[in-house]
Amino acid sequence: MIRISTLTVSLLFVALIFSSCSSSENVKTNDSFQAVKLPDNSIALLNQNSSIEYNKDFKSRIVKQTGEVFYMVEEGISPFIVETNKDQVLVVGTEFNVKADNEELEVEVESGTVKLTADKVEKDIRRGERAVVSEAEKGIQVAKAEFDYKGWTKNLNSDLEKLGREINRGAKQLEKETKRLGKDINKELKKLGN
C-alpha cells in the first residue's frame, strides 16, 4: 500500500512539473483589444472575446485561433498557419483578418495571398478578397472584401495612441521629479561638505 501512495505522489509531482513548464503561449481577450508580437515578429491584433495559442519556440509558425484576429505576418522560412476549430489558413507574408466562430469562417486579405483550406478544398484568396466558409453553404465563397475589421483595429490604434501619450506625460513628470530630486541631493551634499 505504501508503494502505491509513493508512486501516486511521484506521478503527481511529475505532472505538476510538466504542467508548469508549458511550451505554449495563450492570449485571450474579454471586453478588450490586444496587440501581440509573435516570436517571429509578426503581429496579431485580437478583437474582443478572441484568443490565440501558439508554441513558445514558434518554429512551426502555427497559431490556433478563436474569435477575430488581424495578422501582419513577417515572411519566414516556414509558412504561417492559422488554425480555427474547423479550417486552416496558410500564409507566406501578408496582412489579413480571420474571423471564426462555430458556424462560419471569414478571411479578408489586405495584402498578399493566403491559401484557405476548408473541407479538403483549397482556394487562394488574394488582396481585396473576402472568403466565407459556412455550415449553410458548402465550399468556399469568394467576394469583394468589406474590411469591417478596420473599425475595431482603428479603436485599438486609438487606445494605443492614448496609452503612448500617457506614458510620455508620465516620463516628462518623472524627468522633472528626477531633476528636482537631483538638485535637492546636491544641496544636501554641499551642506555636508561645508
Wavefront OBJ file of the C-alpha trace (Angstrom):
o trace
v 0.000 0.000 0.000
v 2.854 2.381 0.770
v 4.339 1.731 -2.703
v 1.137 2.817 -4.382
v 0.942 6.068 -2.446
v 4.623 6.794 -3.089
v 4.060 6.099 -6.775
v 0.958 8.285 -6.760
v 2.828 11.153 -5.111
v 5.693 10.771 -7.586
v 3.320 10.838 -10.559
v 1.521 13.896 -9.209
v 4.877 15.645 -8.718
v 5.960 14.849 -12.299
v 2.578 16.019 -13.656
v 2.902 19.262 -11.703
v 6.377 19.905 -13.117
v 5.257 19.245 -16.707
v 2.162 21.406 -16.378
v 4.206 24.331 -15.041
v 6.662 24.016 -17.955
v 4.045 24.637 -20.636
v 5.517 25.113 -24.080
v 2.566 27.076 -25.410
v 1.537 30.695 -25.045
v -2.160 31.553 -24.665
v -3.611 35.043 -25.101
v -7.304 35.707 -24.533
v -9.258 38.937 -24.626
v -12.594 39.521 -22.966
v -14.006 43.023 -23.316
v -10.743 44.495 -24.570
v -8.468 44.516 -27.593
v -4.880 43.306 -27.513
v -1.829 43.542 -29.746
v 0.566 40.583 -29.574
v 4.051 40.448 -31.065
v 4.684 36.845 -32.028
v 8.162 35.264 -31.732
v 8.822 35.716 -35.497
v 7.992 39.482 -35.208
v 4.586 39.027 -36.837
v 1.786 40.983 -35.151
v -1.634 39.676 -34.119
v -4.342 42.208 -33.217
v -7.035 40.454 -31.213
v -10.579 41.786 -31.227
v -12.757 41.497 -28.130
v -13.643 37.953 -26.998
v -10.904 36.352 -29.107
v -7.943 34.112 -28.368
v -4.744 32.746 -29.866
v -2.478 29.920 -28.805
v 0.982 29.184 -30.200
v 4.155 27.318 -29.344
v 6.668 29.490 -27.488
v 9.524 28.478 -29.817
v 7.246 29.223 -32.827
v 9.394 27.114 -35.174
v 6.319 25.725 -36.910
v 4.573 29.181 -37.013
v 1.143 27.730 -36.205
v -1.466 29.841 -34.397
v -4.701 28.348 -33.095
v -7.427 30.976 -33.034
v -10.961 31.658 -31.855
v -12.846 34.897 -32.490
v -11.433 37.636 -34.722
v -7.753 38.456 -35.255
v -5.975 40.702 -37.783
v -2.478 39.451 -38.690
v 0.556 41.291 -40.067
v 2.805 38.389 -40.988
v 6.563 38.591 -41.445
v 7.978 36.467 -44.219
v 9.711 33.374 -42.915
v 11.298 30.097 -43.933
v 8.225 28.130 -42.922
v 4.662 29.108 -43.773
v 2.495 30.905 -41.230
v -0.614 28.846 -40.430
v -3.790 29.936 -38.644
v -5.955 27.065 -37.444
v -9.580 27.584 -36.417
v -11.858 24.946 -34.948
v -12.656 23.658 -38.470
v -10.415 25.168 -41.117
v -6.896 26.389 -41.848
v -5.338 29.498 -43.429
v -1.795 29.201 -44.820
v 0.307 32.330 -45.381
v 3.814 33.271 -46.531
v 3.895 37.022 -45.764
v 0.803 39.212 -45.817
v -1.804 41.147 -43.851
v -5.214 39.568 -43.359
v -8.134 39.206 -40.967
v -9.603 35.908 -39.749
v -12.999 35.839 -38.046
v -14.087 32.408 -36.851
v -16.967 31.049 -34.829
v -18.741 27.687 -34.730
v -20.892 28.394 -37.796
v -18.667 30.462 -40.085
v -15.104 31.327 -41.059
v -14.393 34.628 -42.801
v -10.992 35.633 -44.220
v -10.264 39.079 -45.698
v -6.900 39.793 -47.315
v -5.411 43.289 -47.004
v -2.236 42.457 -48.945
v -0.618 39.374 -50.421
v -2.306 36.000 -50.797
v -3.467 33.340 -48.357
v -4.412 29.730 -49.023
v -7.655 28.740 -47.328
v -8.323 25.046 -46.711
v -11.864 24.027 -45.771
v -13.396 20.563 -46.026
v -10.430 19.345 -48.101
v -10.913 22.191 -50.617
v -8.069 24.693 -51.116
v -8.507 28.169 -52.540
v -6.113 31.110 -52.914
v -7.579 34.343 -51.540
v -5.920 37.480 -52.914
v -5.641 41.125 -51.873
v -9.050 42.762 -51.635
v -10.950 39.468 -51.497
v -13.181 38.026 -48.800
v -13.724 34.274 -48.421
v -16.507 32.746 -46.354
v -16.925 29.140 -45.295
v -20.220 28.395 -43.550
v -22.307 25.460 -42.420
v -25.202 26.673 -44.576
v -23.283 26.748 -47.858
v -20.748 24.110 -48.813
v -17.398 25.131 -50.244
v -15.563 28.452 -50.146
v -17.490 31.534 -51.276
v -15.268 34.408 -52.534
v -16.388 38.038 -52.932
v -15.007 41.569 -52.628
v -13.624 42.317 -49.137
v -15.649 44.615 -46.889
v -12.796 45.278 -44.416
v -15.120 45.509 -41.386
v -12.147 44.773 -39.129
v -10.790 48.275 -39.782
v -13.339 49.650 -37.299
v -12.082 47.702 -34.294
v -8.409 47.914 -35.318
v -8.847 51.711 -35.518
v -10.203 51.639 -31.939
v -7.202 49.559 -30.865
v -4.842 52.024 -32.560
v -6.597 54.917 -30.807
v -6.227 53.155 -27.439
v -2.523 52.571 -28.114
v -2.028 56.239 -29.057
v -3.726 57.337 -25.795
v -1.505 54.969 -23.847
v 1.558 56.397 -25.621
v 0.532 59.950 -24.675
v 0.000 58.885 -21.044
v 3.421 57.235 -20.971
v 5.021 60.394 -22.425
v 3.297 62.574 -19.798
v 4.452 60.198 -17.075
v 8.006 60.222 -18.451
v 8.077 64.047 -18.502
v 6.780 64.161 -14.917
v 9.382 61.592 -13.872
v 12.111 63.655 -15.572
v 11.008 66.787 -13.658
v 10.906 64.888 -10.363
v 14.332 63.369 -11.033
v 15.841 66.802 -11.730
v 14.254 68.261 -8.590
v 15.473 65.326 -6.529
v 18.961 65.693 -8.026
v 19.053 69.374 -7.037
v 17.890 68.512 -3.510
v 20.583 65.857 -3.189
v 23.264 68.269 -4.447
v 22.145 70.879 -1.865
v 22.367 68.319 0.930
v 25.769 67.143 -0.267
v 27.029 70.744 -0.283
v 25.764 71.197 3.273
v 27.607 68.062 4.367
v 30.754 69.240 2.580
v 30.867 72.576 4.458
l 1 2 3 4 5 6 7 8 9 10 11 12 13 14 15 16 17 18 19 20 21 22 23 24 25 26 27 28 29 30 31 32 33 34 35 36 37 38 39 40 41 42 43 44 45 46 47 48 49 50 51 52 53 54 55 56 57 58 59 60 61 62 63 64 65 66 67 68 69 70 71 72 73 74 75 76 77 78 79 80 81 82 83 84 85 86 87 88 89 90 91 92 93 94 95 96 97 98 99 100 101 102 103 104 105 106 107 108 109 110 111 112 113 114 115 116 117 118 119 120 121 122 123 124 125 126 127 128 129 130 131 132 133 134 135 136 137 138 139 140 141 142 143 144 145 146 147 148 149 150 151 152 153 154 155 156 157 158 159 160 161 162 163 164 165 166 167 168 169 170 171 172 173 174 175 176 177 178 179 180 181 182 183 184 185 186 187 188 189 190 191 192 193 194
